[in-house]
Amino acid sequence: MRKQGTVVRWDSERAFGFIRSPDTAAEIFFHRRDYSENRAPTEGMAVTFEEIHVGGKGPRALSVEPKTNTIEAPPLVVTDKAAEILPRSEPAPRSTPLHLRKREERLYWTALGLMGLWLMFWLVGIGLGRFPWVILTGVVMLNLATFYVYWRDKEAAVQGGWRASENQLHGLAVLGGWPGAWFAQQILRHKSSKKSFLAIYWATVAINLLGMLAWLVWPALQGPTA
């Protein structure tokens, strides 16, 4: 059975918060991935949710949704001819605002375009002898490792374990693991809403791409050797 409550605490950096409900004595933990809307919740927001209990860690909320204001069906109107039930008004369906959807689509295609450019740099560098073929294996392993670190960090944020620092995550990105970091942000919904983190992340993407480009064109800038 779904319960109702109010968001009393929300940590935007760590992407979790707590709900207070009259049906539960303790405050109820929930994570950003358990919240159905694209926009982050705010303190004081009325919500509905499903409550579960995991081990001895206290209650946790799943399928958290903003509480919508619905119009209750009017009472039964009885006439001399027949009983008539007035129709119930249905709440308007929720949807992501158009400008936010367009922004997400632009970021999505921009990221894929940069990945295509990044891959082209690697292939051109290998063709010119600037990079050995074996480096592709290392690049793939680095991106898998980056995705794994994001996954472990998200689990630690929920379970209260060891967290990877943001500097470590950015370091993996600037070394060439930024595509794996991007996929982790999209699939795991981790570190995908903190603006300060994302600003530095995109800076590491630019540094990585510019560094690769400089490495490729450096011999041409030096001119022919004697």
Beta strands, then each sheet from edge to edge (+ up, - down):
strand 1: 3-11
strand 2: 16-20
strand 3: 28-31
strand 4: 46-53
strand 5: 59-66
strand 6: 77-78
strand 7: 83-84
sheet 1: 3+ 2- 1+ 4- 5+
sheet 2: 6+ 7-
end
